Amino acid sequence: AQSVTQLDSQVPVFEEAPVELRCNYSSSVSVYLFWYVQYPNQGLQLLLKYLSGSTLVKGINGFEAEFNKSQTSFHLRKPSVHISDTAEYFCAVSVGWSGGFKTIFGAGTRLFVKA
Amino acid sequence: GAVVSQHPSWVICKSGTSVKIECRSLDFQATTMFWYRQFPKQSLMLMATSNEGSKATYEQGVEKDKFLINHASLTLSTLTVTSAHPEDSSFYICSAKRGVDTGELFFGEGSRLTVL
């Protein structure tokens, strides 16, 4: 069975500091990987995705993530955060099955950027 | 592109009434849509998969008679919470797939239901 583990439920960080949100997954088959961001009382928005190719993926708002197959990780990073980055971040994997792809979400990491 | 819109964003209703939430794909056709429920500070819980022109597939533990899903067209899926009770109060989110299926999802803005 597939699973997604976001290792930190909350990450407080000062403005302009770097941040890393960790995500590990388990799967016996190939997966596609995603990071979504959710602002309060809103739906989810795609930050970035890894489908194939380069393992370093760049997304919106200055975020990037690196796919590490041997460590089954897909950590999200930003070199300098802003107050506006305060939000909930979800790591997700999609795995193929007979009906298409099934998406599994992590529990989420709340990033709190302090002034 | 790939815009998904939910309506209403907020709804308050009395216990015992039914509430309908709409999920529309505005600029693409969505043969498959998903409905989620999200409790405060928690992840998304998949409730059901909605396929255009066929019955929805519900996840284990989700009452299909309580949460009616209709996907009558390629751009519209609706979730009706029947005989709502305070415990049904939650944030409901829909998502849709577009084009070549890679598992990428496009989400609506969410609908917050409060049952008094």
Boltz contact constraints between the chains, C-beta under 6 A:
constraints:
  - contact:
      token1: [A, 32]
      token2: [B, 102]
      max_distance: 6.0
  - contact:
      token1: [A, 32]
      token2: [B, 103]
      max_distance: 6.0
  - contact:
      token1: [A, 42]
      token2: [B, 109]
      max_distance: 6.0
  - contact:
      token1: [A, 43]
      token2: [B, 93]
      max_distance: 6.0
  - contact:
      token1: [A, 43]
      token2: [B, 107]
      max_distance: 6.0
  - contact:
      token1: [A, 43]
      token2: [B, 108]
      max_distance: 6.0
  - contact:
      token1: [A, 43]
      token2: [B, 109]
      max_distance: 6.0
  - contact:
      token1: [A, 43]
      token2: [B, 110]
      max_distance: 6.0
  - contact:
      token1: [A, 44]
      token2: [B, 107]
      max_distance: 6.0
  - contact:
      token1: [A, 51]
      token2: [B, 102]
      max_distance: 6.0
  - contact:
      token1: [A, 94]
      token2: [B, 103]
      max_distance: 6.0
  - contact:
      token1: [A, 100]
      token2: [B, 101]
      max_distance: 6.0
  - contact:
      token1: [A, 101]
      token2: [B, 101]
      max_distance: 6.0
  - contact:
      token1: [A, 101]
      token2: [B, 103]
      max_distance: 6.0
  - contact:
      token1: [A, 103]
      token2: [B, 103]
      max_distance: 6.0
  - contact:
      token1: [A, 105]
      token2: [B, 43]
      max_distance: 6.0
  - contact:
      token1: [A, 105]
      token2: [B, 44]
      max_distance: 6.0
  - contact:
      token1: [A, 107]
      token2: [B, 43]
      max_distance: 6.0
  - contact:
      token1: [A, 108]
      token2: [B, 43]
      max_distance: 6.0
